[in-house]
Amino acid sequence: MKWTPVQIQRMLRLHRTGFSYPAIAAQMGITEGQVEGKCHRLGVSRESPGKPNEELREKRRLHRRGRESKPQSDLSLVRRMCLWCRESFLSEWVGNQICRHCKTREAWRSS
């Protein structure tokens, strides 16, 4: 597709106002790939403008690792039974199956 200066300006204006690639494509009657390709060639960020670059980098880094950034207060705690002492405790994630009390024992650290 050959982009006219008017089309480029319209696409950039829609992007600056917060429209996503699919929404811009629908507004302009073209494919999302065409919008994404042109934005890439122009050096326009996929995210809406106005976000600090550091915040975007951190968000992408966490997304690539398959994790989401959550404050500690937002973590969901689940009650699990300790595999060592069989007591109930609050676990922060599925892999945490030994309570903190048991992890401080010498027998646990030496095993």
C-alpha beads as a LAMMPS data file, in Angstrom:
LAMMPS data file: protein, C-alpha beads

111 atoms
110 bonds

1 atom types
1 bond types

-500.0 500.0 xlo xhi
-500.0 500.0 ylo yhi
-500.0 500.0 zlo zhi

Masses

1 110.0

Atoms # bond

1 1 1 0.000 0.000 0.000
2 1 1 1.235 3.450 -0.827
3 1 1 0.592 5.802 2.067
4 1 1 -0.401 9.363 1.308
5 1 1 0.662 12.170 3.648
6 1 1 -3.002 12.679 4.581
7 1 1 -3.385 9.004 5.569
8 1 1 -0.195 9.111 7.634
9 1 1 -1.339 12.222 9.496
10 1 1 -4.755 10.683 10.158
11 1 1 -3.183 7.470 11.452
12 1 1 -0.806 9.391 13.731
13 1 1 -3.666 11.573 15.017
14 1 1 -5.760 8.485 15.840
15 1 1 -2.778 6.869 17.555
16 1 1 -2.095 9.982 19.652
17 1 1 -5.700 10.053 20.814
18 1 1 -5.312 6.516 22.172
19 1 1 -6.794 4.289 19.459
20 1 1 -5.339 0.765 19.193
21 1 1 -4.002 -0.671 15.928
22 1 1 -7.207 -2.639 15.221
23 1 1 -9.338 0.442 15.899
24 1 1 -7.181 2.621 13.635
25 1 1 -7.353 -0.025 10.896
26 1 1 -11.144 -0.203 11.165
27 1 1 -11.458 3.595 11.043
28 1 1 -9.238 3.830 7.970
29 1 1 -10.518 0.728 6.148
30 1 1 -7.137 -1.038 6.049
31 1 1 -5.600 -4.028 7.834
32 1 1 -4.056 -3.992 11.286
33 1 1 -0.795 -5.243 9.772
34 1 1 -0.596 -2.216 7.495
35 1 1 -1.077 0.116 10.455
36 1 1 1.433 -1.775 12.589
37 1 1 4.015 -1.857 9.787
38 1 1 3.754 1.853 9.079
39 1 1 3.935 2.738 12.781
40 1 1 7.005 0.531 13.105
41 1 1 8.702 2.179 10.129
42 1 1 7.898 5.613 11.550
43 1 1 9.215 4.636 14.984
44 1 1 5.862 5.077 16.720
45 1 1 5.408 3.063 19.921
46 1 1 2.624 0.460 19.958
47 1 1 1.457 1.678 23.371
48 1 1 -0.484 4.882 23.611
49 1 1 1.707 7.952 24.036
50 1 1 2.285 9.554 27.400
51 1 1 3.564 6.532 29.346
52 1 1 7.120 6.765 30.642
53 1 1 9.575 4.552 28.755
54 1 1 10.818 2.864 31.942
55 1 1 7.289 1.792 32.837
56 1 1 6.787 0.320 29.359
57 1 1 10.095 -1.546 29.455
58 1 1 9.260 -3.070 32.839
59 1 1 5.788 -4.064 31.651
60 1 1 7.234 -5.757 28.545
61 1 1 9.969 -7.497 30.548
62 1 1 7.448 -8.962 32.984
63 1 1 5.112 -9.940 30.147
64 1 1 7.904 -11.816 28.338
65 1 1 8.599 -13.809 31.482
66 1 1 4.912 -14.687 31.788
67 1 1 4.433 -12.713 34.975
68 1 1 2.390 -9.705 35.799
69 1 1 3.582 -6.964 38.043
70 1 1 1.452 -7.003 41.180
71 1 1 2.055 -5.157 44.409
72 1 1 2.563 -7.435 47.406
73 1 1 -0.772 -6.346 48.876
74 1 1 -2.599 -7.611 45.768
75 1 1 -1.188 -11.135 45.946
76 1 1 -3.835 -13.704 46.656
77 1 1 -3.022 -15.920 49.600
78 1 1 -4.268 -19.492 49.623
79 1 1 -4.442 -21.740 52.662
80 1 1 -2.325 -24.876 52.082
81 1 1 -1.128 -27.746 54.238
82 1 1 2.634 -27.872 54.864
83 1 1 4.176 -31.011 53.392
84 1 1 6.661 -31.173 56.269
85 1 1 4.606 -30.626 59.438
86 1 1 1.053 -30.978 58.022
87 1 1 -0.004 -27.658 59.591
88 1 1 -2.143 -25.187 57.675
89 1 1 -0.441 -21.957 56.461
90 1 1 -1.011 -19.094 54.004
91 1 1 0.823 -19.698 50.732
92 1 1 1.568 -16.965 48.184
93 1 1 1.861 -19.305 45.202
94 1 1 1.293 -22.942 44.251
95 1 1 4.968 -23.905 44.565
96 1 1 5.124 -22.706 48.178
97 1 1 4.163 -25.897 50.015
98 1 1 6.434 -25.700 53.068
99 1 1 5.535 -23.243 55.831
100 1 1 8.004 -20.593 56.999
101 1 1 8.329 -22.224 60.390
102 1 1 9.528 -25.497 58.841
103 1 1 11.909 -23.685 56.494
104 1 1 13.739 -22.250 59.530
105 1 1 14.362 -25.698 61.026
106 1 1 17.836 -27.158 60.746
107 1 1 16.448 -30.447 59.415
108 1 1 14.841 -28.620 56.473
109 1 1 17.960 -26.625 55.636
110 1 1 20.200 -29.679 55.731
111 1 1 17.964 -31.877 53.578

Bonds

1 1 1 2
2 1 2 3
3 1 3 4
4 1 4 5
5 1 5 6
6 1 6 7
7 1 7 8
8 1 8 9
9 1 9 10
10 1 10 11
11 1 11 12
12 1 12 13
13 1 13 14
14 1 14 15
15 1 15 16
16 1 16 17
17 1 17 18
18 1 18 19
19 1 19 20
20 1 20 21
21 1 21 22
22 1 22 23
23 1 23 24
24 1 24 25
25 1 25 26
26 1 26 27
27 1 27 28
28 1 28 29
29 1 29 30
30 1 30 31
31 1 31 32
32 1 32 33
33 1 33 34
34 1 34 35
35 1 35 36
36 1 36 37
37 1 37 38
38 1 38 39
39 1 39 40
40 1 40 41
41 1 41 42
42 1 42 43
43 1 43 44
44 1 44 45
45 1 45 46
46 1 46 47
47 1 47 48
48 1 48 49
49 1 49 50
50 1 50 51
51 1 51 52
52 1 52 53
53 1 53 54
54 1 54 55
55 1 55 56
56 1 56 57
57 1 57 58
58 1 58 59
59 1 59 60
60 1 60 61
61 1 61 62
62 1 62 63
63 1 63 64
64 1 64 65
65 1 65 66
66 1 66 67
67 1 67 68
68 1 68 69
69 1 69 70
70 1 70 71
71 1 71 72
72 1 72 73
73 1 73 74
74 1 74 75
75 1 75 76
76 1 76 77
77 1 77 78
78 1 78 79
79 1 79 80
80 1 80 81
81 1 81 82
82 1 82 83
83 1 83 84
84 1 84 85
85 1 85 86
86 1 86 87
87 1 87 88
88 1 88 89
89 1 89 90
90 1 90 91
91 1 91 92
92 1 92 93
93 1 93 94
94 1 94 95
95 1 95 96
96 1 96 97
97 1 97 98
98 1 98 99
99 1 99 100
100 1 100 101
101 1 101 102
102 1 102 103
103 1 103 104
104 1 104 105
105 1 105 106
106 1 106 107
107 1 107 108
108 1 108 109
109 1 109 110
110 1 110 111
